[in-house]
Amino acid sequence: MVDLTKPPRIQGDARLQGIACALGELAETHKEPALAKRVLASLGLTIEDLRAAGADPHDLTLLR
């Protein structure tokens, strides 16, 4: 059943959305924001790449 109270999920690159989610967890839950930023850079990705892929805005704020 579709939850009409939530905005529809942006269709995008699921792999990059997953990377954003994992790095957000690393930054917030494990208190390792610097490590999350280094991993993102080591993958050759930017926050803008993740945004363009439809990553959750909450995950992106954790990577700033």
PDB file of N, CA, C and O in Angstrom:
ATOM      1  N   MET A   1       0.840  -1.168   0.000  1.00  0.00           N
ATOM      2  CA  MET A   1       0.000   0.000   0.000  1.00  0.00           C
ATOM      3  C   MET A   1       0.891   1.239   0.000  1.00  0.00           C
ATOM      4  O   MET A   1       1.904   1.287   0.699  1.00  0.00           O
ATOM      5  N   VAL A   2       0.512   2.222  -0.777  1.00  0.00           N
ATOM      6  CA  VAL A   2       1.260   3.461  -0.898  1.00  0.00           C
ATOM      7  C   VAL A   2       0.882   4.404   0.238  1.00  0.00           C
ATOM      8  O   VAL A   2      -0.298   4.629   0.505  1.00  0.00           O
ATOM      9  N   ASP A   3       1.896   4.952   0.903  1.00  0.00           N
ATOM     10  CA  ASP A   3       1.672   5.931   1.968  1.00  0.00           C
ATOM     11  C   ASP A   3       1.613   7.311   1.326  1.00  0.00           C
ATOM     12  O   ASP A   3       2.637   7.844   0.900  1.00  0.00           O
ATOM     13  N   LEU A   4       0.430   7.886   1.257  1.00  0.00           N
ATOM     14  CA  LEU A   4       0.246   9.167   0.588  1.00  0.00           C
ATOM     15  C   LEU A   4       0.712  10.351   1.427  1.00  0.00           C
ATOM     16  O   LEU A   4       0.727  11.482   0.939  1.00  0.00           O
ATOM     17  N   THR A   5       1.092  10.113   2.674  1.00  0.00           N
ATOM     18  CA  THR A   5       1.571  11.208   3.514  1.00  0.00           C
ATOM     19  C   THR A   5       3.048  11.504   3.276  1.00  0.00           C
ATOM     20  O   THR A   5       3.542  12.554   3.688  1.00  0.00           O
ATOM     21  N   LYS A   6       3.752  10.595   2.619  1.00  0.00           N
ATOM     22  CA  LYS A   6       5.171  10.789   2.326  1.00  0.00           C
ATOM     23  C   LYS A   6       5.324  11.251   0.882  1.00  0.00           C
ATOM     24  O   LYS A   6       4.577  10.818   0.005  1.00  0.00           O
ATOM     25  N   PRO A   7       6.294  12.133   0.633  1.00  0.00           N
ATOM     26  CA  PRO A   7       6.530  12.520  -0.756  1.00  0.00           C
ATOM     27  C   PRO A   7       7.086  11.327  -1.529  1.00  0.00           C
ATOM     28  O   PRO A   7       7.761  10.475  -0.952  1.00  0.00           O
ATOM     29  N   PRO A   8       6.810  11.262  -2.818  1.00  0.00           N
ATOM     30  CA  PRO A   8       7.326  10.133  -3.600  1.00  0.00           C
ATOM     31  C   PRO A   8       8.848  10.156  -3.649  1.00  0.00           C
ATOM     32  O   PRO A   8       9.464  11.221  -3.695  1.00  0.00           O
ATOM     33  N   ARG A   9       9.444   8.975  -3.638  1.00  0.00           N
ATOM     34  CA  ARG A   9      10.906   8.857  -3.691  1.00  0.00           C
ATOM     35  C   ARG A   9      11.375   9.226  -5.089  1.00  0.00           C
ATOM     36  O   ARG A   9      10.786   8.808  -6.086  1.00  0.00           O
ATOM     37  N   ILE A  10      12.427  10.003  -5.148  1.00  0.00           N
ATOM     38  CA  ILE A  10      12.992  10.395  -6.431  1.00  0.00           C
ATOM     39  C   ILE A  10      13.650   9.174  -7.060  1.00  0.00           C
ATOM     40  O   ILE A  10      14.427   8.470  -6.415  1.00  0.00           O
ATOM     41  N   GLN A  11      13.331   8.935  -8.316  1.00  0.00           N
ATOM     42  CA  GLN A  11      13.996   7.854  -9.023  1.00  0.00           C
ATOM     43  C   GLN A  11      15.416   8.302  -9.324  1.00  0.00           C
ATOM     44  O   GLN A  11      15.629   9.412  -9.814  1.00  0.00           O
ATOM     45  N   GLY A  12      16.361   7.471  -9.042  1.00  0.00           N
ATOM     46  CA  GLY A  12      17.757   7.831  -9.271  1.00  0.00           C
ATOM     47  C   GLY A  12      18.618   6.596  -9.227  1.00  0.00           C
ATOM     48  O   GLY A  12      18.142   5.476  -9.409  1.00  0.00           O
ATOM     49  N   ASP A  13      19.861   6.810  -8.988  1.00  0.00           N
ATOM     50  CA  ASP A  13      20.841   5.737  -8.948  1.00  0.00           C
ATOM     51  C   ASP A  13      20.824   5.100  -7.560  1.00  0.00           C
ATOM     52  O   ASP A  13      21.297   5.695  -6.592  1.00  0.00           O
ATOM     53  N   ALA A  14      20.287   3.909  -7.470  1.00  0.00           N
ATOM     54  CA  ALA A  14      20.148   3.228  -6.178  1.00  0.00           C
ATOM     55  C   ALA A  14      21.502   2.957  -5.527  1.00  0.00           C
ATOM     56  O   ALA A  14      21.612   2.980  -4.301  1.00  0.00           O
ATOM     57  N   ARG A  15      22.523   2.702  -6.325  1.00  0.00           N
ATOM     58  CA  ARG A  15      23.855   2.446  -5.761  1.00  0.00           C
ATOM     59  C   ARG A  15      24.373   3.682  -5.028  1.00  0.00           C
ATOM     60  O   ARG A  15      24.875   3.581  -3.909  1.00  0.00           O
ATOM     61  N   LEU A  16      24.250   4.837  -5.658  1.00  0.00           N
ATOM     62  CA  LEU A  16      24.720   6.064  -5.017  1.00  0.00           C
ATOM     63  C   LEU A  16      23.842   6.451  -3.836  1.00  0.00           C
ATOM     64  O   LEU A  16      24.334   7.010  -2.856  1.00  0.00           O
ATOM     65  N   GLN A  17      22.557   6.163  -3.918  1.00  0.00           N
ATOM     66  CA  GLN A  17      21.672   6.414  -2.778  1.00  0.00           C
ATOM     67  C   GLN A  17      22.098   5.541  -1.595  1.00  0.00           C
ATOM     68  O   GLN A  17      22.083   5.995  -0.451  1.00  0.00           O
ATOM     69  N   GLY A  18      22.472   4.304  -1.867  1.00  0.00           N
ATOM     70  CA  GLY A  18      22.934   3.397  -0.817  1.00  0.00           C
ATOM     71  C   GLY A  18      24.246   3.858  -0.204  1.00  0.00           C
ATOM     72  O   GLY A  18      24.444   3.754   1.006  1.00  0.00           O
ATOM     73  N   ILE A  19      25.142   4.367  -1.042  1.00  0.00           N
ATOM     74  CA  ILE A  19      26.409   4.899  -0.534  1.00  0.00           C
ATOM     75  C   ILE A  19      26.136   6.073   0.396  1.00  0.00           C
ATOM     76  O   ILE A  19      26.739   6.171   1.464  1.00  0.00           O
ATOM     77  N   ALA A  20      25.232   6.964  -0.001  1.00  0.00           N
ATOM     78  CA  ALA A  20      24.892   8.120   0.840  1.00  0.00           C
ATOM     79  C   ALA A  20      24.318   7.665   2.174  1.00  0.00           C
ATOM     80  O   ALA A  20      24.658   8.214   3.222  1.00  0.00           O
ATOM     81  N   CYS A  21      23.460   6.677   2.133  1.00  0.00           N
ATOM     82  CA  CYS A  21      22.847   6.154   3.358  1.00  0.00           C
ATOM     83  C   CYS A  21      23.912   5.553   4.278  1.00  0.00           C
ATOM     84  O   CYS A  21      23.926   5.825   5.478  1.00  0.00           O
ATOM     85  N   ALA A  22      24.791   4.745   3.717  1.00  0.00           N
ATOM     86  CA  ALA A  22      25.836   4.104   4.522  1.00  0.00           C
ATOM     87  C   ALA A  22      26.787   5.135   5.126  1.00  0.00           C
ATOM     88  O   ALA A  22      27.170   5.022   6.291  1.00  0.00           O
ATOM     89  N   LEU A  23      27.164   6.129   4.344  1.00  0.00           N
ATOM     90  CA  LEU A  23      28.071   7.151   4.862  1.00  0.00           C
ATOM     91  C   LEU A  23      27.378   8.039   5.891  1.00  0.00           C
ATOM     92  O   LEU A  23      28.013   8.508   6.836  1.00  0.00           O
ATOM     93  N   GLY A  24      26.096   8.268   5.715  1.00  0.00           N
ATOM     94  CA  GLY A  24      25.335   9.007   6.721  1.00  0.00           C
ATOM     95  C   GLY A  24      25.305   8.256   8.043  1.00  0.00           C
ATOM     96  O   GLY A  24      25.447   8.856   9.108  1.00  0.00           O
ATOM     97  N   GLU A  25      25.123   6.953   7.974  1.00  0.00           N
ATOM     98  CA  GLU A  25      25.160   6.117   9.187  1.00  0.00           C
ATOM     99  C   GLU A  25      26.528   6.183   9.850  1.00  0.00           C
ATOM    100  O   GLU A  25      26.634   6.319  11.068  1.00  0.00           O
ATOM    101  N   LEU A  26      27.565   6.085   9.041  1.00  0.00           N
ATOM    102  CA  LEU A  26      28.923   6.155   9.572  1.00  0.00           C
ATOM    103  C   LEU A  26      29.153   7.493  10.276  1.00  0.00           C
ATOM    104  O   LEU A  26      29.731   7.541  11.362  1.00  0.00           O
ATOM    105  N   ALA A  27      28.701   8.567   9.654  1.00  0.00           N
ATOM    106  CA  ALA A  27      28.906   9.903  10.219  1.00  0.00           C
ATOM    107  C   ALA A  27      28.109  10.116  11.495  1.00  0.00           C
ATOM    108  O   ALA A  27      28.632  10.653  12.471  1.00  0.00           O
ATOM    109  N   GLU A  28      26.839   9.697  11.496  1.00  0.00           N
ATOM    110  CA  GLU A  28      25.956  10.005  12.626  1.00  0.00           C
ATOM    111  C   GLU A  28      26.022   8.948  13.728  1.00  0.00           C
ATOM    112  O   GLU A  28      26.361   9.261  14.869  1.00  0.00           O
ATOM    113  N   THR A  29      25.704   7.725  13.397  1.00  0.00           N
ATOM    114  CA  THR A  29      25.595   6.665  14.401  1.00  0.00           C
ATOM    115  C   THR A  29      26.945   6.296  14.999  1.00  0.00           C
ATOM    116  O   THR A  29      27.061   6.063  16.202  1.00  0.00           O
ATOM    117  N   HIS A  30      27.959   6.245  14.148  1.00  0.00           N
ATOM    118  CA  HIS A  30      29.284   5.831  14.614  1.00  0.00           C
ATOM    119  C   HIS A  30      30.197   7.013  14.929  1.00  0.00           C
ATOM    120  O   HIS A  30      31.367   6.833  15.265  1.00  0.00           O
ATOM    121  N   LYS A  31      29.651   8.220  14.817  1.00  0.00           N
ATOM    122  CA  LYS A  31      30.398   9.449  15.164  1.00  0.00           C
ATOM    123  C   LYS A  31      31.715   9.567  14.397  1.00  0.00           C
ATOM    124  O   LYS A  31      32.750   9.917  14.964  1.00  0.00           O
ATOM    125  N   GLU A  32      31.655   9.267  13.096  1.00  0.00           N
ATOM    126  CA  GLU A  32      32.853   9.319  12.255  1.00  0.00           C
ATOM    127  C   GLU A  32      32.620  10.169  11.001  1.00  0.00           C
ATOM    128  O   GLU A  32      32.799   9.674   9.888  1.00  0.00           O
ATOM    129  N   PRO A  33      32.223  11.443  11.158  1.00  0.00           N
ATOM    130  CA  PRO A  33      31.960  12.256   9.967  1.00  0.00           C
ATOM    131  C   PRO A  33      33.203  12.476   9.104  1.00  0.00           C
ATOM    132  O   PRO A  33      33.099  12.514   7.878  1.00  0.00           O
ATOM    133  N   ALA A  34      34.367  12.621   9.720  1.00  0.00           N
ATOM    134  CA  ALA A  34      35.587  12.827   8.940  1.00  0.00           C
ATOM    135  C   ALA A  34      35.909  11.591   8.102  1.00  0.00           C
ATOM    136  O   ALA A  34      36.318  11.712   6.947  1.00  0.00           O
ATOM    137  N   LEU A  35      35.726  10.418   8.674  1.00  0.00           N
ATOM    138  CA  LEU A  35      35.963   9.181   7.934  1.00  0.00           C
ATOM    139  C   LEU A  35      34.974   9.055   6.781  1.00  0.00           C
ATOM    140  O   LEU A  35      35.355   8.653   5.682  1.00  0.00           O
ATOM    141  N   ALA A  36      33.720   9.391   7.017  1.00  0.00           N
ATOM    142  CA  ALA A  36      32.707   9.321   5.961  1.00  0.00           C
ATOM    143  C   ALA A  36      33.086  10.234   4.795  1.00  0.00           C
ATOM    144  O   ALA A  36      32.926   9.854   3.636  1.00  0.00           O
ATOM    145  N   LYS A  37      33.587  11.434   5.092  1.00  0.00           N
ATOM    146  CA  LYS A  37      34.007  12.366   4.038  1.00  0.00           C
ATOM    147  C   LYS A  37      35.206  11.817   3.271  1.00  0.00           C
ATOM    148  O   LYS A  37      35.286  11.962   2.051  1.00  0.00           O
ATOM    149  N   ARG A  38      36.137  11.187   3.985  1.00  0.00           N
ATOM    150  CA  ARG A  38      37.310  10.602   3.317  1.00  0.00           C
ATOM    151  C   ARG A  38      36.907   9.449   2.406  1.00  0.00           C
ATOM    152  O   ARG A  38      37.437   9.310   1.304  1.00  0.00           O
ATOM    153  N   VAL A  39      35.972   8.624   2.863  1.00  0.00           N
ATOM    154  CA  VAL A  39      35.499   7.512   2.030  1.00  0.00           C
ATOM    155  C   VAL A  39      34.828   8.063   0.775  1.00  0.00           C
ATOM    156  O   VAL A  39      35.071   7.570  -0.326  1.00  0.00           O
ATOM    157  N   LEU A  40      33.989   9.078   0.936  1.00  0.00           N
ATOM    158  CA  LEU A  40      33.320   9.687  -0.214  1.00  0.00           C
ATOM    159  C   LEU A  40      34.356  10.183  -1.222  1.00  0.00           C
ATOM    160  O   LEU A  40      34.232   9.926  -2.419  1.00  0.00           O
ATOM    161  N   ALA A  41      35.369  10.887  -0.743  1.00  0.00           N
ATOM    162  CA  ALA A  41      36.420  11.393  -1.626  1.00  0.00           C
ATOM    163  C   ALA A  41      37.199  10.252  -2.276  1.00  0.00           C
ATOM    164  O   ALA A  41      37.566  10.341  -3.447  1.00  0.00           O
ATOM    165  N   SER A  42      37.453   9.182  -1.524  1.00  0.00           N
ATOM    166  CA  SER A  42      38.218   8.058  -2.074  1.00  0.00           C
ATOM    167  C   SER A  42      37.464   7.345  -3.188  1.00  0.00           C
ATOM    168  O   SER A  42      38.066   6.700  -4.046  1.00  0.00           O
ATOM    169  N   LEU A  43      36.141   7.467  -3.166  1.00  0.00           N
ATOM    170  CA  LEU A  43      35.317   6.878  -4.224  1.00  0.00           C
ATOM    171  C   LEU A  43      35.236   7.787  -5.448  1.00  0.00           C
ATOM    172  O   LEU A  43      34.655   7.420  -6.469  1.00  0.00           O
ATOM    173  N   GLY A  44      35.822   8.969  -5.334  1.00  0.00           N
ATOM    174  CA  GLY A  44      35.780   9.920  -6.442  1.00  0.00           C
ATOM    175  C   GLY A  44      34.416  10.571  -6.598  1.00  0.00           C
ATOM    176  O   GLY A  44      34.041  10.995  -7.691  1.00  0.00           O
ATOM    177  N   LEU A  45      33.675  10.647  -5.495  1.00  0.00           N
ATOM    178  CA  LEU A  45      32.326  11.200  -5.524  1.00  0.00           C
ATOM    179  C   LEU A  45      32.261  12.486  -4.722  1.00  0.00           C
ATOM    180  O   LEU A  45      33.092  12.743  -3.851  1.00  0.00           O
ATOM    181  N   THR A  46      31.251  13.289  -5.038  1.00  0.00           N
ATOM    182  CA  THR A  46      30.986  14.510  -4.284  1.00  0.00           C
ATOM    183  C   THR A  46      29.565  14.446  -3.735  1.00  0.00           C
ATOM    184  O   THR A  46      28.758  13.611  -4.143  1.00  0.00           O
ATOM    185  N   ILE A  47      29.286  15.340  -2.810  1.00  0.00           N
ATOM    186  CA  ILE A  47      27.922  15.430  -2.286  1.00  0.00           C
ATOM    187  C   ILE A  47      26.960  15.770  -3.416  1.00  0.00           C
ATOM    188  O   ILE A  47      25.824  15.295  -3.432  1.00  0.00           O
ATOM    189  N   GLU A  48      27.408  16.584  -4.354  1.00  0.00           N
ATOM    190  CA  GLU A  48      26.548  16.942  -5.494  1.00  0.00           C
ATOM    191  C   GLU A  48      26.223  15.707  -6.342  1.00  0.00           C
ATOM    192  O   GLU A  48      25.108  15.590  -6.851  1.00  0.00           O
ATOM    193  N   ASP A  49      27.171  14.792  -6.498  1.00  0.00           N
ATOM    194  CA  ASP A  49      26.902  13.537  -7.223  1.00  0.00           C
ATOM    195  C   ASP A  49      25.789  12.759  -6.528  1.00  0.00           C
ATOM    196  O   ASP A  49      24.887  12.232  -7.180  1.00  0.00           O
ATOM    197  N   LEU A  50      25.861  12.694  -5.199  1.00  0.00           N
ATOM    198  CA  LEU A  50      24.850  11.959  -4.434  1.00  0.00           C
ATOM    199  C   LEU A  50      23.493  12.651  -4.528  1.00  0.00           C
ATOM    200  O   LEU A  50      22.460  11.992  -4.647  1.00  0.00           O
ATOM    201  N   ARG A  51      23.500  13.982  -4.474  1.00  0.00           N
ATOM    202  CA  ARG A  51      22.249  14.737  -4.592  1.00  0.00           C
ATOM    203  C   ARG A  51      21.597  14.474  -5.958  1.00  0.00           C
ATOM    204  O   ARG A  51      20.393  14.236  -6.050  1.00  0.00           O
ATOM    205  N   ALA A  52      22.413  14.521  -7.008  1.00  0.00           N
ATOM    206  CA  ALA A  52      21.896  14.294  -8.359  1.00  0.00           C
ATOM    207  C   ALA A  52      21.338  12.884  -8.521  1.00  0.00           C
ATOM    208  O   ALA A  52      20.460  12.653  -9.353  1.00  0.00           O
ATOM    209  N   ALA A  53      21.846  11.943  -7.727  1.00  0.00           N
ATOM    210  CA  ALA A  53      21.377  10.556  -7.794  1.00  0.00           C
ATOM    211  C   ALA A  53      20.097  10.343  -6.997  1.00  0.00           C
ATOM    212  O   ALA A  53      19.538   9.246  -7.000  1.00  0.00           O
ATOM    213  N   GLY A  54      19.628  11.389  -6.313  1.00  0.00           N
ATOM    214  CA  GLY A  54      18.385  11.269  -5.554  1.00  0.00           C
ATOM    215  C   GLY A  54      18.575  10.809  -4.125  1.00  0.00           C
ATOM    216  O   GLY A  54      17.646  10.274  -3.520  1.00  0.00           O
ATOM    217  N   ALA A  55      19.775  11.009  -3.568  1.00  0.00           N
ATOM    218  CA  ALA A  55      20.027  10.608  -2.178  1.00  0.00           C
ATOM    219  C   ALA A  55      19.144  11.405  -1.224  1.00  0.00           C
ATOM    220  O   ALA A  55      18.754  12.537  -1.512  1.00  0.00           O
ATOM    221  N   ASP A  56      18.843  10.800  -0.097  1.00  0.00           N
ATOM    222  CA  ASP A  56      18.004  11.439   0.918  1.00  0.00           C
ATOM    223  C   ASP A  56      18.705  12.694   1.450  1.00  0.00           C
ATOM    224  O   ASP A  56      19.879  12.632   1.813  1.00  0.00           O
ATOM    225  N   PRO A  57      18.007  13.823   1.502  1.00  0.00           N
ATOM    226  CA  PRO A  57      18.620  15.063   1.995  1.00  0.00           C
ATOM    227  C   PRO A  57      19.195  14.943   3.410  1.00  0.00           C
ATOM    228  O   PRO A  57      20.203  15.577   3.721  1.00  0.00           O
ATOM    229  N   HIS A  58      18.571  14.146   4.259  1.00  0.00           N
ATOM    230  CA  HIS A  58      19.095  13.966   5.623  1.00  0.00           C
ATOM    231  C   HIS A  58      20.490  13.347   5.585  1.00  0.00           C
ATOM    232  O   HIS A  58      21.383  13.780   6.312  1.00  0.00           O
ATOM    233  N   ASP A  59      20.674  12.344   4.746  1.00  0.00           N
ATOM    234  CA  ASP A  59      21.992  11.718   4.624  1.00  0.00           C
ATOM    235  C   ASP A  59      23.026  12.733   4.149  1.00  0.00           C
ATOM    236  O   ASP A  59      24.163  12.734   4.619  1.00  0.00           O
ATOM    237  N   LEU A  60      22.634  13.585   3.228  1.00  0.00           N
ATOM    238  CA  LEU A  60      23.568  14.567   2.686  1.00  0.00           C
ATOM    239  C   LEU A  60      23.974  15.602   3.728  1.00  0.00           C
ATOM    240  O   LEU A  60      25.125  16.038   3.749  1.00  0.00           O
ATOM    241  N   THR A  61      23.047  16.000   4.590  1.00  0.00           N
ATOM    242  CA  THR A  61      23.395  16.987   5.616  1.00  0.00           C
ATOM    243  C   THR A  61      24.415  16.415   6.598  1.00  0.00           C
ATOM    244  O   THR A  61      25.203  17.164   7.176  1.00  0.00           O
ATOM    245  N   LEU A  62      24.408  15.121   6.788  1.00  0.00           N
ATOM    246  CA  LEU A  62      25.364  14.491   7.704  1.00  0.00           C
ATOM    247  C   LEU A  62      26.779  14.469   7.136  1.00  0.00           C
ATOM    248  O   LEU A  62      27.747  14.270   7.871  1.00  0.00           O
ATOM    249  N   LEU A  63      26.894  14.674   5.829  1.00  0.00           N
ATOM    250  CA  LEU A  63      28.202  14.619   5.172  1.00  0.00           C
ATOM    251  C   LEU A  63      28.807  16.001   4.966  1.00  0.00           C
ATOM    252  O   LEU A  63      29.872  16.112   4.359  1.00  0.00           O
ATOM    253  N   ARG A  64      28.174  17.035   5.444  1.00  0.00           N
ATOM    254  CA  ARG A  64      28.686  18.407   5.268  1.00  0.00           C
ATOM    255  C   ARG A  64      29.773  18.703   6.254  1.00  0.00           C
ATOM    256  O   ARG A  64      30.321  19.805   6.257  1.00  0.00           O
TER     257      ARG A  64
END
